[in-house]
Amino acid sequence: MKKKKVQWFWTCVLGSIVLRLILLYFPKNLNLSSRPEVSTPLTSLRRLAEGYWLKQSSVSPYAGSMYHGSPLLLTLLGPLTVKRIEGQPDHLLCSLVFVIADVVSAMLICAAGEKLKVACSSSLQSLGLHNLSENSERLPSGDFAALVYLWNPFTIVACVGLSTSAIENLMVVLSLYGACSRLAPLAAFGWVMATHLSLYPAILIIPVILLLGYGPDAPPRKLFCQRKNLEVGNSTPSDSCSEEEAKNQLKVANVFSWRPVVFFLFWTLLWSSYVLVLCGICVQQYGGLHELFKRTYGFILTTQDLSPNIGVLWYFFAEVFDFFRNFFLIVFHGNILLMIAPLALRLNHRPCFLAFVYIVISSMLKSYPSVGDSALYLGLLGLFAYELKDMQFSFFLFSGYVGVSLLSPVMHNLWIWRGTGNANFYFATAIAYACLQIILVVESVSAMLNHDRKLTKLYIAKLQHIKS
């Protein structure tokens, strides 16, 4: 039975690869690379190719307003944009890189899911909730999440549309996998590169540190304290094994391990220095690191490009008076920062789920969002299929995402090409998209907290039964 499941999984993975390759050979890749939902000023391969052409012409790649990405990404992907294979689609080599990035990301999500499942099962067994442990083991959340990521239309569209978001997502998933495995160098490399490419993953340092310190997601730690107190309080000389086991469980569940965190911080400093040195070499003759930060991170934080996308900031800053622009820039970006601490305090025992929530919030409020951001957090959502099985409005959210995906191109066409609509048509779909993400965050967090309350009630009932 297990062998059939493995064969089925790899068949689905191979099918997703074949589908991507087929779509790449459609005329001009279905023109997806020009869609504002797919390509943004930061993730467009067209802009990267333009920046590389400027660099080859001995002009700064940041001249004008075309390219605002990483110089390292420009160095790696730039040569592939100018190579043409006769009879093959344009940018075929770059497309293959994005396909590989998607597959590697899915495999890392699968591996992280396996570690989460093992940790969850072990925690439930240590609490004596064997029935829940068996139910959680039956659902292969890692395989499910990997297939959700690979077959998600958003992921496929971003890949075929030549968006560099596939590489950004790979770095984020690499960081989370390294943290789940307690591989400090890998987690640090993924976090540094993800922050370097997109800036917003910087907030993921909190769930990464919690993963390294406490380990993968587990039930609330107070349950382990209650178990330890009960077993120690009722122990007799013949119960020394139970007492020792309870102490060990408490030590594993409730003690923060500083050693992997210190290693992570050390490797973060090392990788950051290495990246800065490489970037300094790449832009030495184009204004140095100051110009790099101004053209990349400054471009992100100040929202200079107001071309339409699936976010809400472009419309808002197109309408707001310049006098209030800086104030509202602080408000929008401050909203992301204000939610970090409360969520971290409430969900510190579930750091991987906390990372998922952070990613959804940043995807909703970032300057230049794309469907590639949604592809990442919807893939990670599959890791918590067992815990979120009772989440409300699931069908409404599914229908909403499908509706927005279909209406967004229609409204854009009515506004830009046919001239029978206006910006409000397209902005309405962006507002609907933002509302769906808000509902997803609220309902998923509520469902996870309800799941923890259910575990607490079951365990308290078990304790009362033992006492009686």
Legacy VTK file of the C-alpha trace (Angstrom):
# vtk DataFile Version 3.0
C-alpha trace
ASCII
DATASET POLYDATA
POINTS 468 float
0.000 0.000 0.000
2.816 2.362 0.929
4.606 1.559 -2.323
1.485 2.471 -4.327
1.264 5.811 -2.505
4.899 6.556 -3.348
4.339 5.683 -7.014
1.208 7.834 -7.103
3.088 10.767 -5.561
5.958 10.638 -8.041
3.509 10.220 -10.925
1.814 13.453 -9.880
5.177 15.214 -9.574
6.200 14.056 -13.054
2.812 15.111 -14.424
3.253 18.648 -13.048
6.659 18.901 -14.733
5.264 17.699 -18.057
2.398 20.190 -17.826
4.832 23.065 -17.312
6.966 21.983 -20.248
3.891 21.728 -22.491
2.721 25.217 -21.528
6.183 26.622 -22.195
5.816 25.635 -25.862
2.550 27.494 -26.330
2.855 30.590 -28.554
4.658 33.237 -26.488
3.927 31.249 -23.308
0.290 32.390 -23.458
1.608 35.950 -23.023
1.595 35.425 -19.258
4.854 37.296 -18.769
3.056 40.572 -19.528
0.265 40.003 -17.013
0.398 42.356 -13.975
-0.803 39.512 -11.754
2.266 37.445 -12.667
5.133 39.855 -13.311
5.937 42.790 -11.058
8.765 45.329 -11.271
10.749 43.025 -8.974
9.966 39.615 -10.483
9.722 40.311 -14.227
12.257 38.432 -16.337
11.817 41.029 -19.074
13.116 43.704 -16.746
15.977 41.443 -15.703
16.912 40.925 -19.361
16.827 44.692 -19.882
19.068 45.204 -16.867
21.531 42.627 -18.157
21.577 44.312 -21.574
22.393 47.626 -19.911
25.171 45.979 -17.931
26.637 44.441 -21.081
26.568 47.930 -22.612
28.696 49.260 -19.712
25.719 51.117 -18.264
24.389 50.676 -14.740
21.655 47.999 -14.716
19.731 50.322 -12.387
19.778 53.212 -14.864
16.280 54.399 -15.642
13.461 52.528 -13.941
13.574 49.044 -15.452
15.492 46.741 -13.116
15.275 46.790 -9.327
16.335 43.273 -8.399
19.407 41.610 -6.993
22.748 41.984 -8.840
23.478 38.348 -7.961
20.282 37.207 -9.672
21.227 39.402 -12.618
24.620 37.710 -12.818
23.153 34.192 -12.645
20.092 34.517 -14.885
21.276 37.352 -17.135
23.452 35.183 -19.416
20.551 32.747 -19.859
18.278 35.501 -21.164
20.510 36.206 -24.178
21.044 32.583 -25.202
18.665 31.371 -27.879
18.170 27.826 -29.095
16.970 27.707 -32.679
13.435 26.424 -32.962
12.852 26.661 -29.207
10.843 29.215 -27.196
12.553 32.388 -25.996
14.097 32.217 -22.524
13.779 28.423 -22.513
16.821 28.010 -20.264
15.388 30.440 -17.703
12.079 28.585 -17.840
13.837 25.325 -17.048
15.513 26.976 -14.069
12.100 28.029 -12.765
10.699 24.518 -13.286
13.603 23.048 -11.307
13.087 25.657 -8.571
9.414 24.689 -8.270
10.212 20.977 -8.012
12.967 21.507 -5.429
10.654 23.758 -3.392
7.971 21.055 -3.443
10.441 18.401 -2.292
11.599 20.620 0.573
7.988 21.272 1.581
7.404 17.509 1.530
10.469 16.859 3.697
9.478 19.602 6.144
5.979 18.113 6.305
7.406 14.720 7.251
9.375 16.279 10.100
6.283 18.150 11.295
4.234 14.941 11.191
6.825 13.008 13.187
7.093 15.775 15.778
3.301 16.075 16.081
2.843 12.314 16.448
5.582 12.100 19.064
4.092 14.972 21.067
0.581 13.491 21.036
1.884 10.084 22.067
3.842 11.613 24.938
0.575 13.174 26.143
-1.210 9.848 25.890
-3.520 11.000 23.076
-2.862 7.917 20.959
-6.050 8.145 18.875
-5.197 11.647 17.666
-1.642 10.518 17.005
-2.843 7.705 14.748
-5.175 10.071 12.874
-2.389 12.571 12.250
-0.097 9.821 10.953
-2.640 8.647 8.383
-2.666 12.004 6.581
0.594 12.509 4.633
0.554 16.287 4.997
4.015 16.673 3.449
3.046 14.877 0.236
-0.262 16.717 0.125
1.397 20.142 0.578
4.015 19.376 -2.086
1.347 18.408 -4.615
-0.754 21.459 -3.726
2.282 23.626 -4.440
3.136 21.889 -7.724
-0.418 21.742 -9.090
-1.538 25.110 -7.834
-2.522 27.211 -10.883
-0.779 30.203 -9.306
2.513 28.273 -9.166
2.159 27.063 -12.746
1.244 30.515 -14.046
4.199 32.117 -12.237
6.564 29.510 -13.675
5.273 29.711 -17.248
5.011 33.509 -16.974
8.775 33.725 -16.362
8.503 35.213 -12.894
11.529 35.064 -10.599
9.181 34.526 -7.645
9.916 30.790 -8.014
13.489 31.421 -6.842
12.335 33.675 -3.992
9.912 30.979 -2.842
12.686 28.395 -3.012
14.845 30.448 -0.645
11.980 30.872 1.838
11.176 27.145 1.823
14.889 26.325 2.129
15.092 28.457 5.256
12.042 26.806 6.829
13.282 23.320 5.974
16.710 24.076 7.436
15.063 25.348 10.621
12.791 22.283 10.889
15.864 20.061 10.488
17.885 22.270 12.847
20.502 22.811 10.164
21.639 26.301 11.121
23.859 26.968 8.041
21.070 25.981 5.637
18.417 27.973 7.497
20.693 31.024 7.609
21.528 30.792 3.902
17.869 30.526 2.910
16.825 33.418 5.151
19.657 35.709 4.015
19.005 35.028 0.322
15.214 35.362 0.665
15.645 38.695 2.469
18.193 39.829 -0.095
15.863 39.042 -2.991
12.585 40.369 -1.594
13.190 42.121 1.791
9.841 41.071 3.318
11.040 37.565 4.365
13.165 39.351 6.975
10.253 38.966 9.408
10.595 35.179 9.147
13.638 35.347 11.426
11.275 34.975 14.417
9.653 31.645 13.374
13.043 30.381 12.185
14.582 31.086 15.608
11.594 29.457 17.330
11.941 26.392 15.103
15.635 26.116 15.921
15.083 26.707 19.639
11.929 24.714 20.366
11.751 22.387 17.386
8.796 21.823 15.016
5.170 22.581 15.846
3.724 20.855 18.929
0.720 21.136 21.272
0.798 23.940 23.871
3.742 23.439 26.206
1.600 23.886 29.326
0.147 20.420 28.658
3.571 18.860 29.118
3.957 20.781 32.390
0.627 19.417 33.629
1.606 15.896 32.724
4.924 16.197 34.473
3.314 17.541 37.648
0.695 14.769 37.637
3.121 11.905 37.079
5.672 13.232 39.527
3.008 13.934 42.135
1.517 10.432 41.882
4.810 8.600 41.533
6.019 5.904 43.922
9.457 4.284 44.156
8.340 1.837 41.491
7.313 4.699 39.221
10.797 6.141 38.804
10.758 5.370 35.081
7.547 7.357 34.592
8.972 10.271 36.550
12.146 10.293 34.509
10.164 10.068 31.270
7.970 12.988 32.314
11.033 15.085 33.112
12.529 14.261 29.741
9.330 15.205 27.939
9.199 18.503 29.808
12.820 19.183 28.961
12.245 18.534 25.265
8.992 20.477 25.035
9.614 23.446 27.313
13.337 24.225 27.192
14.606 26.655 24.581
17.846 25.422 23.017
20.176 28.372 22.490
22.992 26.494 20.770
21.376 26.132 17.291
20.133 29.736 17.548
23.645 31.016 18.228
24.925 28.958 15.304
22.152 30.402 13.141
23.051 33.973 14.071
26.711 33.275 13.375
25.954 31.782 9.956
23.526 34.618 9.230
26.301 37.133 9.856
28.679 35.088 7.715
26.283 34.676 4.773
25.209 38.321 4.976
28.821 39.476 4.807
29.463 37.165 1.883
26.402 38.447 -0.010
27.323 42.073 0.663
30.861 41.507 -0.591
29.601 39.856 -3.786
27.034 42.616 -4.333
29.708 45.244 -3.723
31.897 43.666 -6.387
29.005 43.495 -8.866
27.974 47.152 -8.452
31.361 48.654 -7.679
31.459 50.702 -10.868
27.751 51.611 -10.728
27.566 53.585 -7.484
28.379 50.899 -4.914
26.167 49.451 -2.196
24.494 52.788 -1.470
23.081 52.916 -4.988
22.114 49.240 -4.744
20.103 49.754 -1.549
18.452 52.847 -2.956
17.418 51.101 -6.187
16.250 47.850 -4.577
15.127 48.151 -0.950
14.385 51.860 -1.330
12.278 51.069 -4.384
10.343 48.484 -2.370
9.752 50.620 0.707
8.774 53.819 -1.126
6.467 52.149 -3.689
7.750 54.263 -6.570
6.226 52.207 -9.383
2.441 52.630 -9.435
1.732 50.308 -12.339
-1.322 48.090 -11.629
-0.913 44.810 -9.764
-3.063 42.583 -7.571
-2.176 44.582 -4.474
-3.888 47.667 -3.087
-0.980 50.064 -2.637
-0.673 51.150 -6.295
-4.209 52.551 -6.420
-4.037 54.094 -2.980
-0.805 56.014 -3.635
-2.014 57.060 -7.065
-4.929 58.819 -5.358
-3.398 60.085 -2.120
-1.891 63.572 -1.876
1.906 63.665 -1.918
1.878 65.485 1.420
0.493 62.349 3.125
2.514 59.825 1.104
5.260 59.203 3.687
2.715 58.906 6.487
0.749 56.181 4.708
3.943 54.387 3.693
4.729 54.107 7.395
1.169 52.983 8.131
1.120 50.182 5.547
4.562 48.822 6.357
4.034 49.395 10.069
0.959 47.155 9.946
3.197 44.233 9.064
5.551 44.987 11.951
2.769 45.576 14.481
1.356 42.068 13.965
4.686 40.297 14.454
4.928 40.354 18.258
1.300 39.435 19.186
1.231 36.506 16.771
4.648 35.304 17.934
3.525 35.341 21.568
0.308 33.452 20.831
1.695 30.931 18.329
5.207 30.422 19.676
4.540 26.701 20.090
3.711 26.429 16.360
6.561 28.293 14.611
6.001 26.736 11.185
2.370 27.816 11.193
3.514 31.223 12.428
5.762 31.482 9.358
2.753 30.691 7.156
0.744 33.508 8.789
3.618 35.971 8.385
3.922 35.096 4.696
0.192 35.677 4.090
0.279 39.041 5.876
3.354 40.246 3.985
1.861 39.035 0.693
-1.239 41.098 1.398
0.548 44.342 2.348
3.738 44.242 0.282
4.400 46.870 -2.378
4.464 44.621 -5.445
2.570 41.349 -4.820
2.087 38.635 -7.420
0.402 35.246 -7.680
3.775 33.677 -6.859
3.336 34.888 -3.271
-0.062 33.190 -3.062
1.430 30.011 -4.504
3.885 29.839 -1.606
1.482 30.296 1.284
-1.206 28.064 -0.261
1.412 25.327 -0.578
2.451 25.771 3.063
-1.223 25.705 4.070
-1.296 22.042 3.042
1.162 21.226 5.835
-1.588 21.888 8.366
-4.398 19.987 6.660
-5.044 17.877 9.771
-5.079 20.788 12.236
-7.211 22.992 9.966
-9.699 20.351 8.862
-12.495 22.175 10.718
-11.666 25.624 9.310
-14.753 27.621 8.376
-15.481 29.279 5.030
-13.173 26.885 3.173
-15.509 26.596 0.196
-16.068 30.355 0.187
-12.307 30.964 0.114
-11.812 28.432 -2.680
-14.599 29.991 -4.741
-13.279 33.469 -4.024
-9.775 32.662 -5.232
-11.181 31.082 -8.387
-13.464 34.066 -8.992
-10.701 36.643 -8.494
-8.368 34.655 -10.758
-10.955 34.719 -13.549
-12.221 38.271 -13.071
-8.861 39.999 -12.696
-7.743 39.512 -16.355
-11.239 40.434 -17.560
-11.325 43.701 -15.599
-7.792 44.562 -16.710
-8.768 44.004 -20.337
-11.884 46.162 -20.008
-9.829 48.967 -18.491
-6.565 48.953 -20.459
-7.400 47.508 -23.884
-11.101 48.001 -24.568
-11.497 51.295 -22.713
-14.985 50.382 -21.543
-14.000 50.383 -17.870
-11.754 52.305 -15.510
-9.199 51.662 -12.772
-11.961 50.961 -10.249
-12.894 47.814 -12.171
-9.458 46.291 -11.704
-9.001 47.682 -8.208
-12.232 45.960 -7.140
-10.655 42.570 -7.829
-7.560 43.659 -5.860
-9.763 44.605 -2.895
-11.555 41.249 -3.118
-8.197 39.462 -3.252
-6.996 41.317 -0.131
-10.235 40.498 1.705
-9.829 36.811 0.875
-6.338 36.851 2.361
-7.648 38.556 5.504
-10.334 35.890 5.871
-7.742 33.166 5.288
-5.503 34.519 8.062
-8.340 35.007 10.546
-9.993 31.642 9.925
-6.764 29.627 9.810
-5.497 31.137 13.067
-8.903 30.586 14.682
-8.978 26.977 13.504
-5.474 26.329 14.822
-6.298 27.843 18.217
-9.513 25.797 18.343
-7.465 22.689 17.592
-5.160 23.518 20.502
-8.180 24.073 22.761
-9.523 20.687 21.694
-6.222 19.056 22.654
-6.302 20.854 25.996
-9.866 19.695 26.733
-9.079 16.109 25.782
-5.993 16.093 27.938
-7.755 17.675 30.924
-10.482 15.029 30.599
-7.785 12.366 30.539
-6.174 13.821 33.681
-9.517 13.895 35.524
-10.129 10.290 34.521
-6.734 9.275 35.875
-7.272 11.145 39.143
-10.651 9.565 39.647
LINES 1 469
468 0 1 2 3 4 5 6 7 8 9 10 11 12 13 14 15 16 17 18 19 20 21 22 23 24 25 26 27 28 29 30 31 32 33 34 35 36 37 38 39 40 41 42 43 44 45 46 47 48 49 50 51 52 53 54 55 56 57 58 59 60 61 62 63 64 65 66 67 68 69 70 71 72 73 74 75 76 77 78 79 80 81 82 83 84 85 86 87 88 89 90 91 92 93 94 95 96 97 98 99 100 101 102 103 104 105 106 107 108 109 110 111 112 113 114 115 116 117 118 119 120 121 122 123 124 125 126 127 128 129 130 131 132 133 134 135 136 137 138 139 140 141 142 143 144 145 146 147 148 149 150 151 152 153 154 155 156 157 158 159 160 161 162 163 164 165 166 167 168 169 170 171 172 173 174 175 176 177 178 179 180 181 182 183 184 185 186 187 188 189 190 191 192 193 194 195 196 197 198 199 200 201 202 203 204 205 206 207 208 209 210 211 212 213 214 215 216 217 218 219 220 221 222 223 224 225 226 227 228 229 230 231 232 233 234 235 236 237 238 239 240 241 242 243 244 245 246 247 248 249 250 251 252 253 254 255 256 257 258 259 260 261 262 263 264 265 266 267 268 269 270 271 272 273 274 275 276 277 278 279 280 281 282 283 284 285 286 287 288 289 290 291 292 293 294 295 296 297 298 299 300 301 302 303 304 305 306 307 308 309 310 311 312 313 314 315 316 317 318 319 320 321 322 323 324 325 326 327 328 329 330 331 332 333 334 335 336 337 338 339 340 341 342 343 344 345 346 347 348 349 350 351 352 353 354 355 356 357 358 359 360 361 362 363 364 365 366 367 368 369 370 371 372 373 374 375 376 377 378 379 380 381 382 383 384 385 386 387 388 389 390 391 392 393 394 395 396 397 398 399 400 401 402 403 404 405 406 407 408 409 410 411 412 413 414 415 416 417 418 419 420 421 422 423 424 425 426 427 428 429 430 431 432 433 434 435 436 437 438 439 440 441 442 443 444 445 446 447 448 449 450 451 452 453 454 455 456 457 458 459 460 461 462 463 464 465 466 467
